[in-house]
Every structure is written in structure tokens, then in C-alpha cells.
Amino acid sequence: MRTHGTLTAIKRLGASDRASGLIMLGCALLGIVLANLPATADAFALVAHTHVGIPATNIDLPIGHWAQDGLLTIFFLVVGLDLKQELTTGTLANPKAAAVPMLSAIGGMLVPPALFLLVAHVLHSMQPGGAAGGLGAIAQGWAIPTATDIAFSLAVLSLFAKALPGSIRAFLMTLATVDDLLGIIVIAVFFSHLNEWYWFAGLAVCAAVWALLVRMRRVPWLAVGLVGIAAWVMMFEAGVHPTLAGVLVGLFTPAIERHGELTPRAARYRDRLQPLSALVALPIFAMFATGVHFDAFKPALFVSPIVMGIIVALVIGKSLGIMATSWICRHLAGLDLPEGLRVRDLFPMSCACGIGFTVSFLIASLAYSDVDMVAESRIGILLASLLSAAVSGILLHRQSKRYEREHAGVESGA
């Protein structure tokens, strides 16, 4: 009974947007502390750079990279399962009803790269001795500010928007889901270095076997796990970022009821894996991703093309792209928003979309090979995400209070 109660508590904790967001934030701050305390800095660096390999393969990665390339696959598997469910029976199954948040997600991914490149160009040209080659290297990070961290943004919404209608959360959920899908496409298309064709053939076989196994009346979980690991290895060897193996097998999981079951398997598996993703994979990834030494924090960072480009792109570009697209959809294209919502009601929520974090950190590590550039990009993501969270938290709190007063006034008048 006690074990069952503990498991139930863990599931509830993992399913809570507020709790999982705060845990991930705590681990991100822990990473900064461990990387900078004299008593722990050397040990933290040693652990992060200790290599662990898979026998009989050429896969040999530092533990810090295993947190990114290995553990983060669990997060992407949850994303893949969620996408499959949404595309089959959820909001994305009816494109007309979800048109505005879907298009807003696209707008929110197009504007930030443009702002990043503009700010980077301006600041780079102001620096003495700036070379075109240097600007070209900086521009490789254009995709960093395209991502929205769904866990953190929903946590901010849960903390500061308690009185707001559920339609705002549903809008953000749809927008962030499409954002995740587009982020996956960006990583697969722009940050993959394709290798021999037979790895892709092996990956296709793994996907087909996974699809067959998870459709059986009694799922052989050991075999499913081995096929999942094989898919990860195939993806790695094919030159595509291996975390996308999680998305691939997630999309091959059935999202309708089978064999007389009451709920779809994709939804059930997502709910079972969510605590592992929210309470283990993402916090450990956040701890290693934010392990930046304070020596990197210098006044010059505030004129760094990378840092300032990311901050402007995430804090301003995300909300600008979302709001402009929503306005065009509503007032020029005549598309409907959820009942009771106006375009201006979306602004506080759109600011929360500037919290890049998880996928932004991942793209930064893929975009830059230079250690200093990676460090600068991580600082930019961290500062931009904290600033977006603070701004959206204040605006959502005020919006929530105003909605509460208006709602109370309507009820008292009735």
C-alpha cells in the first residue's frame, strides 16, 4: 500500500506543470552552483567530461552529452506520443479549429531568427576588427531562439494565471505542441550530417518492428525496449540527432483504442513516461546544460552578438511573431479565436513562449562547435528565459486579477 501511494504521488508530481517546472528550474540553478563552488567545480567538470561508450559501436560520449543525447530522448518520446495523440484525436486533428494557434506557432518561429541575425549583425559591426567570418560563425545559431519550452511555459501559466479561462492554456498547449513539431523538423533538416544509407534502412526496420510490437494484445516490453535502443543507435549512426528516435517511435504508437481498451495506448504510455521525463530526464539535462562557470559572465557579454541576439529574439521576437500572426489571422484572414478570447488577451501568454530552455540548449550545442560560443549561447538562453518568465509572470498575474474582478462583478450583477 505504501509503495502504491508513493508511485501515485510521483505520478501526480510528474503530471503537475507547476512542480515539474520548479524542479527543473531548481536543477538548472544547481548546475550553476556546482560549476562555480570551489568545493564542487572540479568534480562537476570531471563527471561531465567522463566518457562512457557502448560496446561494439563507435558511440563514446561524455556524461554531460549522455544527459543531452540519451536522457533527453525520453523527453522527445513523450513529445512524440503527445504529437501522435494530438494529431489523431486532439486539437491538431481539426486544423480549422486549431488554425490560429498553429499559425501563431509558425509566426513565433519565423520572427526570432530574423531578430537574432539583425542584432548580431549590428553588434558585430560595432565591434572593432569584426570579421565577416566571425559573423558567419555567429549566424549558425539562428535557430536557437525558435524554441519554446512547453514545461516551463506551462509552469509559469500554472503559477500566475490561476483565474484565467482554460482556453488560454489550451491555446498555449496547441501552440507549444506545433512549436515542438517544428523544432524537431529544424533539428532534423538543419543540424544533421547524413551518413550511409543502410543506417536509415535499419532505422526504418526498427520503426516497423516497434509499430508491430506496440499493437500486440500483450506488449513484450523487453523487446520494445531493445528495439527503442536499437532505433537510437541507428539514428546516431545515421548522422541525425539521436533524441529524434524518441519522436519517431512515438509517432508509430497507436493513438486509438485497441483490443477493447478504454484509453489509447499513446496517451497511456505518455502518462506513464511523463514522471520519468519531468522528474529525471529534464532536471538532469538542465543541470548539465546550465553548468557555466562564472568566469564566462563578463560585462562584455551585454554587447555580445550571441547573448544579446538570443535575448532580443526570445524576449521580443517570440511574442512579436505570435501576436502579429494572431492579429493577421483574426482581423485579415477572419479566423476565429477560442470563445471569449481577444487577440490582446494572448499577449501575457505569448511572453511565456520566450522561455526557450530545453530545446534551445540542445540547438545551441548543435549549432556551435566553439566552446566560448556555446557558453555565450547558454548564458543568453538562461537570461532570456528568466526575463521572459518574469515578464510573463507579472503580466499573467495582473491579467488573472483583472479577470477575477470582472468575473466577480458579472456574478454580483446577476
C-alpha positions as CSV (number, residue, x, y, z in Angstrom):
1,M,0.0,0.0,0.0
2,R,2.8,2.4,0.9
3,T,4.6,1.6,-2.4
4,H,1.4,2.2,-4.3
5,G,0.9,5.5,-2.5
6,T,4.5,6.6,-3.3
7,L,4.1,5.8,-7.0
8,T,0.8,7.7,-7.1
9,A,2.5,10.7,-5.5
10,I,5.3,10.6,-8.0
11,K,2.9,10.4,-10.9
12,R,1.0,13.4,-9.6
13,L,4.2,15.3,-9.1
14,G,5.3,14.5,-12.7
15,A,2.0,15.5,-14.1
16,S,2.0,18.9,-12.3
17,D,3.1,21.7,-14.6
18,R,4.0,23.8,-11.6
19,A,6.0,21.2,-9.7
20,S,7.9,19.8,-12.7
21,G,8.8,23.4,-13.9
22,L,10.1,24.4,-10.4
23,I,12.1,21.1,-10.1
24,M,13.7,21.8,-13.5
25,L,14.5,25.4,-12.5
26,G,16.0,24.2,-9.2
27,C,18.3,21.7,-11.1
28,A,19.3,24.4,-13.6
29,L,20.3,26.7,-10.7
30,L,22.1,23.7,-9.0
31,G,24.1,23.2,-12.2
32,I,25.3,26.8,-12.0
33,V,26.2,26.4,-8.3
34,L,28.1,23.1,-8.8
35,A,30.0,24.5,-11.7
36,N,31.2,27.5,-9.6
37,L,31.6,26.4,-6.0
38,P,35.4,25.8,-5.4
39,A,34.5,22.6,-3.5
40,T,32.5,21.1,-6.3
41,A,33.6,22.8,-9.6
42,D,36.4,20.3,-10.4
43,A,34.3,17.2,-9.5
44,F,31.4,18.5,-11.6
45,A,33.6,19.1,-14.6
46,L,35.2,15.7,-14.1
47,V,31.8,13.9,-14.1
48,A,30.5,16.0,-17.0
49,H,33.6,15.1,-19.2
50,T,34.0,11.4,-18.2
51,H,33.4,9.3,-21.3
52,V,31.1,6.3,-21.4
53,G,30.8,4.2,-24.5
54,I,28.6,1.5,-25.9
55,P,30.5,-1.8,-26.6
56,A,30.7,-2.9,-30.3
57,T,29.9,0.6,-31.5
58,N,31.8,3.8,-32.1
59,I,29.5,5.6,-29.7
60,D,31.6,7.1,-26.9
61,L,30.2,10.3,-25.2
62,P,30.9,12.3,-22.1
63,I,28.3,12.0,-19.3
64,G,27.2,15.6,-20.0
65,H,26.5,14.6,-23.6
66,W,24.7,11.5,-22.5
67,A,22.3,13.7,-20.5
68,Q,21.7,15.6,-23.7
69,D,21.7,12.8,-26.3
70,G,20.5,9.9,-24.1
71,L,18.2,11.1,-21.3
72,L,16.6,13.8,-23.5
73,T,15.4,11.0,-25.8
74,I,12.8,10.2,-23.0
75,F,11.5,13.8,-23.2
76,F,11.3,13.5,-27.0
77,L,9.5,10.2,-26.8
78,V,6.9,11.9,-24.6
79,V,6.7,14.7,-27.2
80,G,6.2,12.1,-30.0
81,L,3.5,10.3,-28.1
82,D,1.8,13.6,-27.4
83,L,2.0,14.6,-31.0
84,K,0.5,11.3,-32.2
85,Q,-2.4,11.7,-29.8
86,E,-3.0,15.3,-30.7
87,L,-2.8,14.6,-34.5
88,T,-5.2,11.6,-34.1
89,T,-7.9,12.7,-31.6
90,G,-6.7,16.0,-30.1
91,T,-6.7,19.7,-31.2
92,L,-4.4,19.1,-34.2
93,A,-6.9,16.6,-35.6
94,N,-9.1,19.5,-36.5
95,P,-6.8,22.0,-38.3
96,K,-9.7,24.5,-38.8
97,A,-10.4,24.8,-35.0
98,A,-6.6,25.0,-34.2
99,A,-5.7,27.2,-37.1
100,V,-4.8,30.4,-35.1
101,P,-2.5,28.7,-32.5
102,M,-0.9,26.6,-35.3
103,L,-0.2,29.6,-37.5
104,S,0.9,31.6,-34.5
105,A,3.5,29.0,-33.7
106,I,4.9,29.4,-37.2
107,G,5.0,33.2,-36.8
108,G,6.6,32.7,-33.4
109,M,9.4,30.7,-35.1
110,L,10.0,33.0,-38.1
111,V,10.4,36.3,-36.3
112,P,13.1,35.4,-33.7
113,P,15.7,34.2,-36.2
114,A,15.4,37.4,-38.2
115,L,15.8,39.5,-35.0
116,F,18.7,37.4,-33.9
117,L,20.6,37.9,-37.2
118,L,19.7,41.6,-37.2
119,V,21.0,42.2,-33.6
120,A,24.1,40.0,-34.2
121,H,24.9,41.9,-37.4
122,V,24.5,45.3,-35.7
123,L,26.6,44.5,-32.6
124,H,29.2,42.6,-34.6
125,S,29.7,45.6,-36.9
126,M,30.1,47.9,-33.9
127,Q,33.0,45.8,-32.5
128,P,36.5,46.8,-33.7
129,G,38.1,44.2,-36.0
130,G,34.8,42.3,-36.6
131,A,35.3,39.9,-39.5
132,A,32.8,38.5,-41.9
133,G,33.9,35.0,-41.0
134,G,33.1,35.7,-37.4
135,L,29.7,36.9,-38.2
136,G,29.1,33.8,-40.3
137,A,30.0,31.6,-37.4
138,I,27.7,33.6,-35.1
139,A,24.9,33.3,-37.6
140,Q,25.0,29.5,-37.2
141,G,22.9,30.0,-34.1
142,W,19.9,31.4,-35.9
143,A,17.7,28.5,-34.8
144,I,18.4,28.8,-31.1
145,P,15.6,31.3,-30.3
146,T,13.0,29.4,-32.3
147,A,12.0,27.0,-29.5
148,T,9.5,27.3,-26.7
149,D,9.9,25.2,-23.5
150,I,6.5,23.7,-23.0
151,A,7.2,22.5,-19.5
152,F,8.5,25.9,-18.2
153,S,5.8,28.0,-20.1
154,L,3.0,25.9,-18.7
155,A,4.6,26.1,-15.2
156,V,4.5,29.9,-15.4
157,L,0.9,29.8,-16.6
158,S,0.0,27.4,-13.7
159,L,1.7,29.7,-11.1
160,F,0.4,33.1,-12.2
161,A,-2.7,32.5,-14.2
162,K,-5.0,30.5,-11.8
163,A,-8.1,32.6,-12.5
164,L,-7.7,32.8,-16.3
165,P,-10.0,30.7,-18.6
166,G,-8.8,27.3,-19.7
167,S,-8.9,28.5,-23.3
168,I,-5.7,30.4,-22.8
169,R,-3.9,27.2,-21.5
170,A,-5.4,25.2,-24.4
171,F,-4.1,27.9,-26.9
172,L,-0.6,27.7,-25.4
173,M,-0.7,23.8,-25.4
174,T,-1.6,23.8,-29.1
175,L,0.9,26.4,-29.9
176,A,3.7,24.7,-28.0
177,T,2.9,21.3,-29.5
178,V,3.2,22.7,-33.0
179,D,6.4,24.6,-31.9
180,D,7.8,21.2,-30.7
181,L,7.0,19.6,-34.1
182,L,8.6,22.5,-36.0
183,G,11.6,22.4,-33.7
184,I,12.1,18.7,-34.4
185,I,11.9,19.4,-38.2
186,V,14.5,22.2,-37.8
187,I,16.9,19.9,-35.9
188,A,16.4,17.0,-38.4
189,V,16.9,19.3,-41.5
190,F,19.5,21.8,-40.5
191,F,21.6,20.0,-37.8
192,S,22.0,16.6,-39.2
193,H,25.0,15.2,-41.1
194,L,23.7,12.2,-43.0
195,N,25.8,9.1,-43.2
196,E,25.5,5.8,-45.1
197,W,22.0,4.8,-46.3
198,Y,21.9,1.4,-44.5
199,W,21.6,3.1,-41.1
200,F,18.4,4.6,-42.4
201,A,17.2,1.2,-43.6
202,G,17.9,-0.1,-40.1
203,L,16.0,2.8,-38.6
204,A,13.0,2.0,-40.9
205,V,13.1,-1.6,-39.7
206,C,13.2,-0.6,-36.1
207,A,10.2,1.7,-36.6
208,A,8.3,-1.1,-38.3
209,V,9.1,-3.6,-35.6
210,W,8.2,-1.1,-32.9
211,A,4.8,-0.4,-34.6
212,L,4.1,-4.1,-34.8
213,L,5.1,-4.8,-31.1
214,V,3.1,-2.0,-29.6
215,R,0.0,-3.1,-31.4
216,M,0.0,-6.6,-29.9
217,R,-2.6,-7.5,-27.4
218,R,0.2,-8.2,-24.8
219,V,3.1,-5.9,-25.5
220,P,6.5,-7.6,-25.0
221,W,8.2,-4.7,-23.1
222,L,11.7,-6.1,-23.1
223,A,11.6,-6.4,-26.9
224,V,10.1,-2.9,-27.2
225,G,12.9,-1.5,-25.1
226,L,15.6,-3.2,-27.1
227,V,14.0,-2.0,-30.4
228,G,13.9,1.5,-29.0
229,I,17.6,1.4,-28.0
230,A,18.4,0.0,-31.5
231,A,16.5,2.9,-33.1
232,W,18.5,5.3,-31.0
233,V,21.8,3.7,-32.2
234,M,20.6,3.7,-35.8
235,M,19.7,7.4,-35.6
236,F,23.0,8.3,-34.1
237,E,25.0,6.3,-36.7
238,A,22.8,7.8,-39.5
239,G,24.0,11.3,-38.5
240,V,20.6,12.5,-37.3
241,H,20.4,13.8,-33.7
242,P,19.6,10.6,-31.7
243,T,16.9,12.1,-29.5
244,L,14.7,12.2,-32.6
245,A,14.5,8.4,-32.3
246,G,12.1,9.1,-29.4
247,V,9.8,11.2,-31.7
248,L,9.9,8.6,-34.4
249,V,8.8,5.6,-32.4
250,G,6.3,7.8,-30.5
251,L,4.6,8.6,-33.8
252,F,4.4,4.9,-34.7
253,T,2.5,4.2,-31.5
254,P,-1.3,3.7,-31.9
255,A,-3.4,6.6,-30.7
256,I,-6.8,4.9,-30.9
257,E,-8.3,2.2,-28.5
258,R,-7.3,-1.4,-29.4
259,H,-8.3,-4.8,-28.1
260,G,-11.2,-3.4,-26.1
261,E,-9.0,-1.0,-24.1
262,L,-10.7,2.1,-22.6
263,T,-7.9,4.6,-23.5
264,P,-5.4,4.9,-26.4
265,R,-2.0,3.4,-25.9
266,A,-0.2,6.6,-26.9
267,A,-1.9,8.6,-24.2
268,R,-1.3,5.9,-21.6
269,Y,2.3,5.5,-22.4
270,R,2.8,9.3,-22.4
271,D,1.2,9.5,-18.9
272,R,3.5,6.7,-17.6
273,L,6.6,8.2,-19.0
274,Q,5.8,11.8,-18.1
275,P,7.2,11.5,-14.5
276,L,10.4,9.9,-15.8
277,S,10.8,12.8,-18.3
278,A,9.7,15.6,-15.9
279,L,11.4,14.4,-12.7
280,V,14.6,12.7,-14.1
281,A,15.5,13.4,-17.7
282,L,14.8,17.1,-17.9
283,P,16.2,18.1,-14.5
284,I,19.5,16.2,-15.1
285,F,19.8,17.7,-18.6
286,A,19.1,21.2,-17.2
287,M,21.8,20.7,-14.5
288,F,24.5,19.8,-17.1
289,A,23.3,22.3,-19.7
290,T,23.5,25.3,-17.3
291,G,26.8,24.3,-15.8
292,V,28.5,27.5,-17.0
293,H,31.4,28.9,-15.0
294,F,31.0,32.5,-13.7
295,D,34.3,33.4,-15.4
296,A,32.1,33.5,-18.5
297,F,29.9,36.2,-17.0
298,K,31.7,39.4,-18.0
299,P,30.4,42.9,-18.8
300,A,31.3,42.3,-22.4
301,L,28.5,39.8,-22.6
302,F,26.0,42.6,-22.7
303,V,27.4,43.7,-26.1
304,S,28.0,40.1,-27.2
305,P,26.2,39.5,-30.6
306,I,25.2,35.9,-29.5
307,V,24.0,36.8,-26.0
308,M,22.1,39.9,-27.0
309,G,20.8,38.4,-30.2
310,I,19.3,35.5,-28.2
311,I,17.8,37.7,-25.5
312,V,16.2,40.1,-28.0
313,A,15.0,37.2,-30.2
314,L,13.4,35.2,-27.4
315,V,12.0,38.0,-25.2
316,I,10.8,40.3,-28.0
317,G,10.8,38.2,-31.2
318,K,8.6,35.3,-29.8
319,S,5.8,37.5,-28.6
320,L,6.0,39.8,-31.6
321,G,5.7,36.9,-34.0
322,I,2.9,35.2,-32.1
323,M,0.9,38.5,-31.6
324,A,1.4,39.7,-35.2
325,T,0.3,36.3,-36.7
326,S,-2.7,36.1,-34.3
327,W,-3.8,39.6,-35.3
328,I,-3.4,38.8,-39.1
329,C,-5.4,35.6,-38.6
330,R,-8.2,37.3,-36.7
331,H,-8.6,40.6,-38.5
332,L,-7.4,40.0,-42.0
333,A,-8.0,36.3,-42.6
334,G,-11.2,36.2,-40.5
335,L,-10.2,33.1,-38.5
336,D,-11.9,32.6,-35.1
337,L,-10.2,32.6,-31.7
338,P,-11.5,30.4,-28.9
339,E,-14.7,31.8,-27.5
340,G,-14.2,34.7,-25.1
341,L,-10.7,35.5,-26.2
342,R,-9.4,38.6,-27.9
343,V,-6.0,39.0,-29.6
344,R,-4.8,41.3,-26.8
345,D,-5.6,38.6,-24.2
346,L,-2.9,36.5,-25.7
347,F,0.0,38.9,-25.0
348,P,0.9,37.7,-21.5
349,M,0.8,34.1,-22.7
350,S,2.9,34.9,-25.7
351,C,5.6,36.4,-23.5
352,A,5.9,33.0,-21.7
353,C,6.8,31.5,-25.1
354,G,10.1,33.3,-24.9
355,I,11.2,30.7,-22.4
356,G,13.4,28.7,-24.7
357,F,15.5,26.5,-22.3
358,T,15.4,22.7,-23.2
359,V,15.3,22.7,-27.0
360,S,17.2,26.0,-27.2
361,F,20.1,24.5,-25.2
362,L,20.0,21.4,-27.4
363,I,20.1,23.5,-30.7
364,A,22.9,25.7,-29.2
365,S,25.1,22.6,-28.7
366,L,24.4,21.5,-32.3
367,A,24.9,25.0,-33.8
368,Y,28.2,25.9,-32.3
369,S,31.4,23.8,-32.0
370,D,33.4,26.6,-30.4
371,V,33.4,26.2,-26.5
372,D,33.1,30.0,-25.9
373,M,30.2,30.4,-28.3
374,V,28.4,27.5,-26.7
375,A,28.9,29.1,-23.3
376,E,27.7,32.5,-24.5
377,S,24.6,31.0,-26.1
378,R,23.8,29.1,-22.9
379,I,24.1,32.4,-20.9
380,G,21.9,34.1,-23.4
381,I,19.2,31.4,-23.3
382,L,19.3,31.4,-19.5
383,L,19.0,35.2,-19.2
384,A,16.3,35.3,-21.9
385,S,14.3,32.5,-20.3
386,L,14.4,34.1,-16.8
387,L,13.5,37.5,-18.2
388,S,10.6,36.0,-20.3
389,A,9.4,34.1,-17.2
390,A,9.5,37.2,-15.0
391,V,7.7,39.5,-17.6
392,S,5.0,36.9,-18.4
393,G,4.6,36.1,-14.7
394,I,3.9,39.7,-13.9
395,L,1.6,40.2,-16.9
396,L,-0.3,36.9,-16.3
397,H,-0.8,37.8,-12.6
398,R,-2.3,41.2,-13.5
399,Q,-4.4,39.7,-16.2
400,S,-5.6,37.0,-13.8
401,K,-6.5,39.6,-11.1
402,R,-8.4,41.7,-13.7
403,Y,-10.3,38.7,-15.0
404,E,-11.2,37.7,-11.4
405,R,-12.5,41.2,-10.7
406,E,-14.5,41.4,-13.9
407,H,-15.9,37.9,-13.3
408,A,-16.9,38.7,-9.7
409,G,-18.6,41.9,-11.0
410,V,-20.6,40.0,-13.5
411,E,-21.7,37.4,-10.9
412,S,-22.7,40.1,-8.4
413,G,-24.6,42.0,-11.1
414,A,-26.5,38.8,-11.9
